[in-house]
Amino acid sequence: MRAADLAMIEQRLSPERLGPYKRACGGSLETALALYRWNAEVTAALASTIGHVEVTLRNALHQELEAWSARTFEEPRWYLNPPSRTRPNGFLFAEALGDIAKARTRAARNAGPETPGRVVAELNLGFWRFLLARRYDRGLWHPCLHRAFSRQRRVTVFDAVGQLHEARNRMAHHEPMFNRPLAGLYQTSLQIAEWICPTIRLWIEECSSVTAALAARPTGNSDSRLNS
């Protein structure tokens, strides 16, 4: 490609955005653009894998919450935050209740019926991540959520889900991922799925193109974290 064309592409994408790529490529604009394109490809592959894990995670947590709420409060719709004698204000904190209120509104848009499945689908990964936080250790983890994972400590699961949540947010804003531990994030995704269900873990791995994308990264940059 002509130097003038490369310069035009740099202007359209912005020198600031391409700056990290050029620095990783020793200042070569052509190599930086190849790395930029690969970054988009590997990001798409990893985002697809994380998406499968997110759906698996939220369904597993919903299943445990639903069963526990039905046993404890005689109300399977746990997101209604049913009160009890020991918890007159329910078991969810204000932030979670705010997320649920928005999710219920979205679930009922276009005059559709509000169903548990539709509400759960409207709750984002950040919501599920913070249900695994320390503040819910006694209120949710020990009574029910631990059952969703195979003999794992809450903090281990919370940290792993947090890695995926932060990576997904970064990808959603089209930020560089080439300098992130992509192979490690991929393995963390598979590990979370394994804790929930070994069968779904194998299926997600079979669906994934992350390994092929990692192997196809362009040469000319020296960031060793790409495959670590």
VOSEMI-979189 format. One line per 3 residues: their letters; for each residue x, y, z of N, C-alpha, C. Coordinates in Angstrom, 2 decimals. Layout:
! residues N
A = X/Y/Z/X/Y/Z/X/Y/Z | ...;
! end
This chain:
! residues 228
MRA = 0.85/-1.19/0.00/0.00/0.00/0.00/0.88/1.24/0.00 | 0.48/2.26/-0.74/1.27/3.48/-0.83/1.34/4.20/0.52 | 2.44/4.92/0.72/2.62/5.65/1.97/1.51/6.66/2.19;
ADL = 1.04/7.29/1.10/-0.03/8.28/1.22/-1.33/7.64/1.68 | -1.59/6.41/1.19/-2.79/5.70/1.61/-2.71/5.29/3.08 | -1.53/4.84/3.48/-1.34/4.48/4.88/-1.56/5.68/5.79;
AMI = -1.04/6.83/5.36/-1.19/8.04/6.16/-2.66/8.46/6.25 | -3.40/8.28/5.15/-4.83/8.62/5.17/-5.59/7.71/6.15 | -5.26/6.43/6.12/-5.92/5.49/7.04/-5.61/5.87/8.48;
EQR = -4.37/6.26/8.74/-3.99/6.67/10.09/-4.81/7.87/10.53 | -5.03/8.80/9.64/-5.82/9.98/10.00/-7.27/9.61/10.27 | -7.81/8.69/9.48/-9.21/8.30/9.66/-9.41/7.52/10.97;
LSP = -8.45/6.70/11.30/-8.56/5.94/12.55/-8.10/6.76/13.76 | -7.27/7.74/13.49/-6.68/8.71/14.42/-5.30/8.25/14.88 | -4.32/9.16/14.80/-2.97/8.84/15.28/-2.95/8.42/16.75;
ERL = -3.82/9.03/17.54/-3.86/8.68/18.96/-4.27/7.23/19.17 | -5.28/6.78/18.41/-5.73/5.39/18.54/-4.65/4.42/18.07 | -3.95/4.76/17.01/-2.94/3.87/16.47/-1.61/3.96/17.21;
GPY = -1.47/4.95/18.10/-0.22/5.15/18.81/0.31/3.91/19.51 | -0.51/3.21/20.33/0.00/2.01/21.01/0.46/0.92/20.04 | -0.21/0.82/18.91/0.15/-0.19/17.91/1.48/0.17/17.25;
KRA = 1.66/1.43/16.92/2.93/1.86/16.31/4.09/1.65/17.27 | 3.86/1.97/18.54/4.94/1.79/19.52/5.32/0.31/19.65 | 4.32/-0.56/19.56/4.58/-2.00/19.65/5.28/-2.52/18.40;
CGG = 5.21/-1.77/17.32/5.77/-2.20/16.04/6.98/-1.37/15.63 | 7.61/-0.74/16.57/8.82/0.01/16.27/8.60/1.20/15.38 | 7.39/1.74/15.38/7.10/2.92/14.59/6.60/2.66/13.19;
SLE = 6.56/1.41/12.78/6.10/1.07/11.43/4.58/1.17/11.34 | 4.10/2.08/10.51/2.66/2.26/10.37/2.02/1.06/9.69 | 2.67/0.51/8.69/2.09/-0.63/7.97/1.94/-1.84/8.89;
TAL = 2.97/-2.11/9.68/2.89/-3.23/10.62/1.88/-2.95/11.72 | 1.80/-1.69/12.13/0.83/-1.31/13.17/-0.60/-1.53/12.69 | -0.87/-1.23/11.42/-2.21/-1.44/10.88/-2.54/-2.93/10.80;
ALY = -1.54/-3.75/10.49/-1.76/-5.20/10.49/-2.08/-5.68/11.90 | -1.37/-5.14/12.88/-1.64/-5.50/14.27/-3.01/-5.00/14.70 | -3.39/-3.82/14.25/-4.69/-3.25/14.58/-5.82/-4.13/14.02;
RWN = -5.65/-4.58/12.79/-6.66/-5.45/12.19/-6.74/-6.78/12.93 | -5.56/-7.33/13.27/-5.56/-8.58/14.02/-6.19/-8.39/15.39 | -5.95/-7.26/16.01/-6.55/-6.97/17.32/-8.07/-7.08/17.24;
AEV = -8.65/-6.57/16.17/-10.10/-6.65/15.99/-10.55/-8.09/15.82 | -9.76/-8.88/15.10/-10.14/-10.27/14.84/-10.06/-11.12/16.11 | -8.98/-10.97/16.86/-8.86/-11.78/18.07/-9.84/-11.31/19.14;
TAA = -10.14/-10.01/19.15/-11.14/-9.49/20.08/-12.51/-10.09/19.80 | -12.86/-10.17/18.52/-14.16/-10.75/18.16/-14.23/-12.22/18.58 | -13.14/-12.94/18.39/-13.12/-14.36/18.78/-13.27/-14.51/20.29;
LAS = -12.53/-13.70/21.04/-12.59/-13.80/22.50/-13.95/-13.34/23.02 | -14.50/-12.29/22.40/-15.81/-11.79/22.82/-16.89/-12.86/22.64 | -16.79/-13.62/21.57/-17.76/-14.70/21.33/-17.67/-15.75/22.43;
TIG = -16.45/-16.14/22.79/-16.26/-17.13/23.85/-16.78/-16.61/25.19 | -16.42/-15.37/25.52/-16.89/-14.79/26.78/-18.42/-14.70/26.78 | -19.01/-14.42/25.64/-20.47/-14.37/25.55/-21.11/-15.70/25.91;
HVE = -20.55/-16.79/25.41/-21.08/-18.12/25.75/-20.95/-18.39/27.25 | -19.81/-17.98/27.82/-19.60/-18.19/29.25/-20.56/-17.34/30.07 | -20.81/-16.11/29.62/-21.74/-15.24/30.34/-23.14/-15.85/30.40;
VTL = -23.62/-16.36/29.28/-24.95/-16.97/29.26/-24.98/-18.19/30.18 | -23.92/-19.00/30.13/-23.84/-20.17/31.01/-23.84/-19.75/32.48 | -23.07/-18.72/32.79/-22.96/-18.25/34.18/-24.29/-17.74/34.70;
RNA = -24.93/-16.87/33.94/-26.16/-16.27/34.46/-27.27/-17.30/34.60 | -27.31/-18.28/33.70/-28.34/-19.32/33.82/-28.07/-20.21/35.03 | -26.80/-20.50/35.30/-26.46/-21.32/36.47/-26.81/-20.60/37.76;
LHQ = -26.48/-19.31/37.85/-26.80/-18.55/39.06/-28.30/-18.38/39.22 | -28.98/-18.10/38.12/-30.45/-17.97/38.17/-31.09/-19.26/38.67 | -30.62/-20.39/38.19/-31.19/-21.68/38.60/-31.05/-21.88/40.11;
ELE = -29.88/-21.57/40.65/-29.68/-21.74/42.10/-30.49/-20.73/42.90 | -30.53/-19.49/42.43/-31.31/-18.46/43.12/-32.80/-18.79/43.11 | -33.28/-19.28/41.99/-34.70/-19.61/41.86/-35.09/-20.73/42.82;
AWS = -34.28/-21.78/42.86/-34.59/-22.91/43.75/-34.52/-22.49/45.21 | -33.50/-21.74/45.56/-33.33/-21.28/46.94/-34.46/-20.35/47.36 | -34.84/-19.42/46.49/-35.90/-18.48/46.82/-37.24/-19.20/46.99;
ART = -37.48/-20.20/46.15/-38.73/-20.96/46.27/-38.77/-21.71/47.60 | -37.64/-22.28/48.00/-37.59/-23.01/49.27/-37.72/-22.07/50.47 | -37.05/-20.96/50.38/-36.92/-20.07/51.54/-38.10/-19.12/51.70;
FEE = -38.58/-18.61/50.57/-39.61/-17.57/50.61/-40.93/-17.98/49.96 | -40.94/-19.20/49.41/-42.10/-19.67/48.64/-42.39/-18.73/47.47 | -41.33/-18.17/46.92/-41.42/-17.26/45.77/-40.19/-17.49/44.89;
PRW = -40.36/-18.18/43.76/-39.20/-18.48/42.92/-38.61/-17.25/42.23 | -39.38/-16.18/42.13/-38.87/-14.98/41.46/-37.96/-14.21/42.44 | -36.77/-14.68/42.58/-35.81/-14.12/43.53/-35.55/-12.65/43.31;
YLN = -35.65/-12.20/42.06/-35.35/-10.81/41.72/-36.39/-9.84/42.29 | -37.50/-10.38/42.83/-38.47/-9.53/43.52/-38.00/-9.20/44.94 | -36.87/-9.80/45.34/-36.28/-9.52/46.65/-37.27/-9.74/47.79;
PPS = -37.84/-10.96/47.88/-38.86/-11.21/48.90/-38.32/-11.02/50.32 | -39.09/-10.40/51.20/-38.66/-10.19/52.59/-38.87/-11.46/53.42 | -38.22/-11.49/54.55/-38.41/-12.59/55.49/-38.39/-12.00/56.90;
RTR = -38.60/-12.85/57.89/-38.61/-12.37/59.27/-37.24/-11.81/59.66 | -36.18/-12.47/59.20/-34.83/-12.01/59.55/-34.31/-10.94/58.61 | -34.94/-10.85/57.42/-34.51/-9.84/56.44/-35.73/-9.12/55.90;
PNG = -36.28/-8.21/56.67/-37.51/-7.52/56.24/-37.32/-6.69/54.98 | -36.09/-6.29/54.67/-35.83/-5.52/53.45/-35.30/-6.38/52.31 | -35.39/-7.68/52.47/-34.90/-8.57/51.43/-33.41/-8.80/51.55;
FLF = -32.85/-9.50/50.57/-31.44/-9.91/50.65/-30.55/-9.19/49.65 | -31.14/-8.38/48.76/-30.35/-7.69/47.74/-30.04/-6.26/48.16 | -28.87/-5.78/47.76/-28.48/-4.40/48.05/-29.03/-3.45/47.00;
AEA = -28.95/-2.16/47.30/-29.60/-1.14/46.48/-29.14/-1.16/45.02 | -27.83/-1.35/44.81/-27.31/-1.34/43.44/-27.94/-2.45/42.60 | -28.04/-3.63/43.20/-28.65/-4.75/42.48/-30.12/-4.50/42.21;
LGD = -30.81/-3.93/43.18/-32.23/-3.63/42.98/-32.43/-2.62/41.85 | -31.52/-1.64/41.74/-31.60/-0.69/40.65/-31.41/-1.36/39.30 | -30.44/-2.27/39.21/-30.22/-3.01/37.96/-31.43/-3.85/37.60;
IAK = -32.04/-4.47/38.61/-33.21/-5.32/38.36/-34.39/-4.48/37.89 | -34.59/-3.33/38.47/-35.70/-2.46/38.05/-35.56/-2.10/36.58 | -34.36/-1.77/36.15/-34.13/-1.44/34.74/-34.33/-2.66/33.85;
ART = -33.88/-3.81/34.33/-34.03/-5.04/33.56/-35.50/-5.41/33.39 | -36.29/-5.24/34.43/-37.72/-5.55/34.34/-38.42/-4.62/33.36 | -38.00/-3.36/33.34/-38.57/-2.42/32.38/-38.25/-2.84/30.95;
RAA = -36.99/-3.20/30.71/-36.60/-3.62/29.37/-37.28/-4.93/28.98 | -37.44/-5.83/29.96/-38.06/-7.12/29.68/-39.51/-6.97/29.25 | -40.17/-5.92/29.71/-41.59/-5.73/29.40/-41.82/-4.73/28.27;
RNA = -40.74/-4.33/27.57/-40.92/-3.35/26.49/-41.73/-3.98/25.36 | -42.32/-3.11/24.58/-43.19/-3.53/23.48/-44.37/-4.36/23.98 | -44.80/-4.06/25.19/-45.97/-4.72/25.79/-45.78/-6.23/25.92;
GPE = -44.53/-6.68/25.96/-44.29/-8.11/26.12/-44.48/-8.53/27.56 | -44.73/-9.81/27.81/-44.91/-10.28/29.19/-43.57/-10.32/29.92 | -43.59/-9.98/31.18/-42.39/-10.10/32.00/-42.28/-11.53/32.48;
TPG = -41.25/-12.20/32.05/-40.99/-13.57/32.50/-39.61/-13.61/33.16 | -39.38/-14.56/34.05/-38.05/-14.66/34.67/-36.94/-14.75/33.64 | -37.15/-15.53/32.60/-36.13/-15.68/31.57/-35.78/-14.36/30.90;
RVV = -36.79/-13.54/30.64/-36.54/-12.26/29.98/-35.85/-11.28/30.93 | -36.20/-11.31/32.19/-35.55/-10.44/33.16/-34.07/-10.83/33.30 | -33.81/-12.12/33.44/-32.45/-12.60/33.60/-31.60/-12.22/32.39;
AEL = -32.15/-12.32/31.20/-31.41/-11.99/29.99/-31.04/-10.51/29.91 | -31.78/-9.66/30.62/-31.51/-8.22/30.58/-30.50/-7.78/31.64 | -30.08/-8.68/32.49/-29.10/-8.34/33.53/-27.69/-8.61/33.00;
NLG = -26.83/-7.60/33.05/-25.53/-7.72/32.41/-24.52/-8.47/33.27 | -23.35/-8.70/32.70/-22.33/-9.48/33.38/-21.88/-8.83/34.68 | -21.86/-7.50/34.71/-21.48/-6.80/35.94/-22.42/-7.13/37.09;
FWR = -23.70/-7.26/36.81/-24.66/-7.62/37.85/-24.31/-8.97/38.46 | -24.08/-9.96/37.60/-23.80/-11.31/38.09/-22.45/-11.35/38.79 | -21.50/-10.58/38.29/-20.19/-10.53/38.95/-20.33/-10.08/40.40;
FLL = -21.08/-9.03/40.62/-21.14/-8.47/41.97/-22.07/-9.24/42.90 | -22.89/-10.16/42.37/-23.60/-11.09/43.26/-22.62/-12.08/43.90 | -21.43/-12.16/43.31/-20.40/-13.06/43.84/-19.43/-12.34/44.76;
ARR = -19.67/-11.06/45.03/-18.77/-10.26/45.85/-18.89/-10.63/47.33 | -17.94/-10.13/48.09/-17.86/-10.47/49.52/-19.12/-10.07/50.28 | -19.76/-8.99/49.88/-20.92/-8.51/50.62/-22.08/-9.52/50.59;
YDR = -22.05/-10.43/49.60/-23.10/-11.45/49.50/-22.61/-12.82/49.99 | -21.48/-12.85/50.65/-20.90/-14.13/51.07/-21.86/-14.93/51.94 | -22.39/-14.31/52.98/-23.31/-15.01/53.89/-24.73/-15.02/53.37;
GLW = -25.11/-13.96/52.65/-26.50/-13.85/52.23/-26.86/-14.69/51.02 | -25.89/-14.90/50.09/-26.20/-15.64/48.87/-25.23/-16.78/48.57 | -23.93/-16.52/48.77/-22.96/-17.54/48.37/-23.16/-18.83/49.17;
HPC = -23.15/-18.73/50.49/-23.27/-19.94/51.30/-24.65/-20.58/51.21 | -25.74/-19.81/51.17/-27.04/-20.46/51.06/-27.28/-21.15/49.71 | -26.75/-20.58/48.61/-27.14/-21.17/47.33/-26.10/-21.04/46.21;
LHR = -25.46/-19.90/46.04/-24.68/-19.69/44.82/-23.48/-20.62/44.69 | -22.94/-21.08/45.82/-21.78/-21.98/45.75/-22.11/-23.26/44.99 | -23.39/-23.61/44.97/-23.80/-24.84/44.30/-23.63/-24.77/42.78;
AFS = -23.50/-23.59/42.26/-23.35/-23.44/40.81/-21.95/-23.81/40.34 | -21.00/-23.91/41.26/-19.60/-24.14/40.91/-19.07/-25.37/41.64 | -18.18/-26.06/41.00/-17.67/-27.32/41.55/-16.60/-27.07/42.60;
RQR = -17.02/-27.02/43.86/-16.10/-26.94/45.00/-15.08/-25.80/44.87 | -15.56/-24.63/44.48/-14.68/-23.48/44.34/-14.95/-22.47/45.45 | -13.91/-21.73/45.83/-14.07/-20.67/46.80/-14.70/-19.46/46.12;
RVT = -15.49/-18.73/46.87/-16.17/-17.56/46.30/-15.18/-16.57/45.69 | -14.10/-16.28/46.42/-13.15/-15.28/45.94/-12.49/-15.73/44.64 | -12.29/-17.02/44.48/-11.70/-17.54/43.24/-12.63/-17.30/42.06;
VFD = -13.90/-17.59/42.27/-14.89/-17.38/41.20/-15.06/-15.89/40.92 | -15.14/-15.09/41.97/-15.32/-13.65/41.82/-14.17/-13.04/41.02 | -12.96/-13.42/41.34/-11.80/-12.87/40.62/-11.81/-13.29/39.15;
AVG = -12.15/-14.53/38.88/-12.17/-15.02/37.50/-13.23/-14.30/36.67 | -14.43/-14.18/37.23/-15.50/-13.48/36.51/-15.14/-12.01/36.34 | -14.48/-11.44/37.34/-14.05/-10.05/37.23/-13.10/-9.83/36.07;
QLH = -12.20/-10.76/35.83/-11.28/-10.64/34.70/-12.04/-10.59/33.38 | -13.03/-11.44/33.24/-13.82/-11.46/32.00/-14.65/-10.19/31.86 | -15.21/-9.72/32.96/-16.03/-8.52/32.92/-15.21/-7.31/32.48;
EAR = -14.03/-7.17/33.06/-13.18/-6.04/32.71/-12.68/-6.14/31.27 | -12.34/-7.35/30.83/-11.90/-7.53/29.45/-13.03/-7.22/28.47 | -14.23/-7.68/28.80/-15.35/-7.44/27.89/-15.68/-5.96/27.79;
NRM = -15.60/-5.24/28.90/-15.83/-3.80/28.85/-14.79/-3.10/28.00 | -13.56/-3.53/28.11/-12.49/-2.95/27.31/-12.73/-3.20/25.82 | -13.12/-4.42/25.50/-13.39/-4.77/24.10/-14.58/-4.00/23.56;
AHH = -15.60/-3.80/24.40/-16.79/-3.08/23.96/-16.49/-1.64/23.58 | -15.43/-1.07/24.14/-15.03/0.30/23.82/-13.90/0.34/22.79 | -13.67/-0.80/22.14/-12.69/-0.89/21.05/-11.29/-0.50/21.51;
EPM = -10.96/-0.85/22.74/-9.64/-0.57/23.27/-8.67/-1.69/22.85 | -7.37/-1.39/22.83/-6.39/-2.42/22.45/-6.46/-3.64/23.37 | -6.39/-4.81/22.76/-6.30/-6.06/23.53/-5.01/-6.81/23.21;
FNR = -4.27/-6.35/22.21/-3.07/-7.07/21.79/-2.02/-7.13/22.89 | -2.07/-6.16/23.82/-1.09/-6.13/24.90/-1.65/-6.68/26.20 | -2.71/-7.46/26.10/-3.33/-8.12/27.25/-3.03/-9.61/27.21;
PLA = -3.13/-10.31/28.34/-2.87/-11.76/28.38/-4.04/-12.54/27.78 | -4.14/-12.50/26.46/-5.31/-13.04/25.78/-5.47/-14.55/25.99 | -4.37/-15.28/25.89/-4.47/-16.73/26.10/-4.92/-17.02/27.53;
GLY = -4.46/-16.23/28.47/-4.88/-16.41/29.85/-6.35/-16.11/30.05 | -6.83/-15.07/29.41/-8.26/-14.74/29.49/-9.11/-15.85/28.88 | -8.63/-16.41/27.79/-9.33/-17.52/27.16/-9.40/-18.71/28.10;
QTS = -8.30/-19.05/28.73/-8.29/-20.18/29.65/-9.17/-19.92/30.87 | -9.20/-18.66/31.33/-10.09/-18.32/32.45/-11.55/-18.51/32.06 | -11.88/-18.14/30.83/-13.25/-18.34/30.33/-13.62/-19.82/30.38;
LQI = -12.73/-20.65/29.87/-13.00/-22.09/29.85/-13.06/-22.66/31.26 | -12.23/-22.12/32.17/-12.22/-22.62/33.54/-13.55/-22.35/34.24 | -14.09/-21.15/34.05/-15.38/-20.82/34.65/-16.45/-21.77/34.13;
AEW = -16.45/-22.01/32.82/-17.41/-22.94/32.24/-17.23/-24.34/32.82 | -15.98/-24.75/33.01/-15.68/-26.07/33.57/-16.24/-26.21/34.98 | -16.11/-25.18/35.80/-16.63/-25.22/37.16/-18.14/-25.44/37.16;
ICP = -18.81/-24.86/36.17/-20.27/-24.96/36.10/-20.71/-26.29/35.50 | -20.06/-26.64/34.38/-20.48/-27.86/33.67/-19.39/-28.27/32.68 | -18.71/-29.40/32.89/-17.66/-29.82/31.96/-18.16/-29.99/30.52;
TIR = -19.41/-30.39/30.36/-19.94/-30.59/29.02/-20.04/-29.27/28.26 | -20.54/-28.22/28.91/-20.65/-26.93/28.23/-19.27/-26.34/27.99 | -18.33/-26.65/28.86/-16.95/-26.18/28.65/-16.39/-26.74/27.35;
LWI = -16.57/-28.05/27.12/-16.08/-28.67/25.89/-16.76/-28.07/24.67 | -18.06/-27.82/24.77/-18.79/-27.24/23.63/-18.28/-25.84/23.32 | -18.06/-25.02/24.35/-17.55/-23.67/24.14/-16.17/-23.71/23.48;
EEC = -15.34/-24.64/23.94/-14.00/-24.75/23.35/-14.08/-25.16/21.88 | -14.99/-26.07/21.57/-15.16/-26.49/20.18/-15.66/-25.34/19.30 | -16.47/-24.47/19.87/-17.02/-23.34/19.11/-15.99/-22.22/18.91;
SSV = -15.00/-22.17/19.76/-14.12/-21.01/19.82/-13.09/-20.99/18.69 | -12.78/-19.79/18.22/-11.72/-19.58/17.23/-10.56/-18.79/17.83 | -10.51/-18.70/19.17/-9.46/-17.91/19.82/-8.08/-18.48/19.56;
TAA = -7.92/-19.79/19.69/-6.61/-20.40/19.50/-6.09/-20.13/18.09 | -6.94/-20.29/17.09/-6.53/-20.02/15.71/-6.20/-18.55/15.52 | -6.97/-17.67/16.15/-6.71/-16.23/16.03/-5.37/-15.87/16.67;
LAA = -5.07/-16.44/17.82/-3.79/-16.17/18.48/-2.62/-16.61/17.60 | -2.78/-17.75/16.96/-1.70/-18.27/16.12/-1.49/-17.43/14.86 | -2.49/-16.66/14.48/-2.42/-15.88/13.24/-1.94/-14.46/13.45;
RPT = -1.48/-14.10/14.64/-1.06/-12.73/14.88/0.10/-12.35/13.97 | 0.13/-11.12/13.53/1.20/-10.70/12.61/2.54/-10.61/13.32 | 3.58/-10.74/12.54/4.92/-10.58/13.09/5.29/-9.10/13.09;
GNS = 6.36/-8.79/13.77/6.83/-7.41/13.75/6.56/-6.65/15.02 | 5.99/-7.29/16.02/5.86/-6.66/17.34/6.42/-7.61/18.37 | 6.77/-7.09/19.51/7.51/-7.88/20.49/6.80/-8.06/21.81;
DSR = 5.48/-7.88/21.84/4.77/-8.02/23.11/4.57/-9.50/23.43 | 5.29/-9.99/24.40/5.24/-11.40/24.75/3.97/-11.83/25.44 | 3.15/-10.87/25.84/1.92/-11.21/26.59/0.81/-11.67/25.66;
LNS = 1.01/-11.58/24.36/-0.05/-11.94/23.43/-0.48/-13.39/23.59 | 0.45/-14.26/23.86/0.13/-15.67/23.95/0.44/-16.23/25.33 | 0.29/-15.39/26.35/0.57/-15.86/27.71/-0.65/-15.70/28.58;
! end
